[in-house]
Amino acid sequence: MIRVSIDGRPEVPPFELEPPQPAETVIEAVATQLEVEAGSLKAGQRLFAGKTAVPAGRYVFKSKAARAEGTQPTGTEPRDDSARVYEHLMNPPLPYPPFIDNLQSELFSHLSVKLPIDPSVLASLTSNVSQHFQPARGSLSRCISTAVENTPPELGGKRFTAIAVHNIVIAVLIKPDELLPPASGIGLEIERDEAESDSMMTLKSAEGDSLRPVGQLRHRDQIRLLASNPIEIGPEFNMTLANDRAWLILAAVNLYRLLAAIRASLPSYVLPAGKDLVLKHPHGYQRTLYFRTDRLTVKKRIAPWSKYSDAWGVKFHTLQRMYERTAMSSGLVHVASNGDGLSVEADKYTVELTPVGLPPADARPTTEEQAAYAAHGFLHGLDAIHKSEHVHRDLRWENVACHITKTQYFLLDLELVAGAHPNDV
């Protein structure tokens, strides 16, 4: 997470609004309807000039970059070949996403190619950030120049901060998918919760469920790229300052490269998060999995617990003892310390587990090194269960998962564990 704000500058210059003219190059203001006086999102209103609401109708504003688009570059100003710029930026691809401790330096690192920007906008930046940009024209230059040039209104609140983030960061983040061939792009989709008043987008998931108000990034196969709690990794950026907006644009471009590296490691199939996955059993009980979206854990529920216990001879106190004794062991899942724990209430068994990882189909080793990691995790997990004086009773590949790097393997589905001594069964 990069913290941003729209507090700081006392005066905000009004946007230049005018009716759309097809013959000219114009940039649409914001895709969100606003009613400033009421302080809420409402259809039928458009972006405002200063603090005056604009009547209903389609209005656009011109940035300096758009107004100058008809002017041919002169002297040493190169033309911007937007698609080729991104092709250079994506090569060579990152071998693997960086560790979290190195993420800040990666997001603000030098790019292999300087980003194109309108010369007049470039002149407004200080040297420490302008070194990452070069004067140029074109589609990418217009996108970046508009994001740097236009100061968001200082109205405060999550709603207007979200709008500013969209215009400054998201617009640049999704630009590569317009420029790159489909095979080279990620195909990002930005979704927000239509039920939240602080949300600026009105989209639902493929299943019709409303989405979390913080938004989600997905690629074209609907696999969620960012699902855990955001972690603050750098200083706060004031989006009313042009230099800070330029830094955020650099971070957005580097973030796209990081997401491309993550995509290469994504599994072929991902269980959906944020919804119950229910499996009914012929013995009369059902198992439910719920992958949380606010932390990397999965909640497992079995109900009625009495029918499950009778069918398989599993005792709650046995599972409780096993999880307690193996809490510090590697090679198997654990009760999440920040979750809902382990319990049986109203004949329903509940446990929240960590870690989560690749499913068995994608966890299969494809190299000798990965096979060694798999054997290491499998044997350490089994050893931990045996040392706790229990037996797994359901050892098979379908009960093994691994970290996305395929360097950490662990045993799953411990709900058939029994005591190793006859009187424990």
Helices and strands as residue ranges (DSSP letters): E 4-5, E 17-18, E 27-28, E 46-49, E 52-54, E 60-61, H 64-67, H 82-89, G 100-102, H 103-107, E 115-117, H 119-122, H 127-130, E 133-135, H 139-149, H 157-165, I 166-170, H 171-173, H 175-179, E 189-191, E 216-218, E 237-238, H 242-263, E 276-280, E 286-291, E 298-303, H 305-312, H 316-325, E 334-335, E 342-345, E 348-354, H 360-363, H 368-387, E 390-391, G 397-399, E 400-402, E 409-411, E 418-419, G 422-424
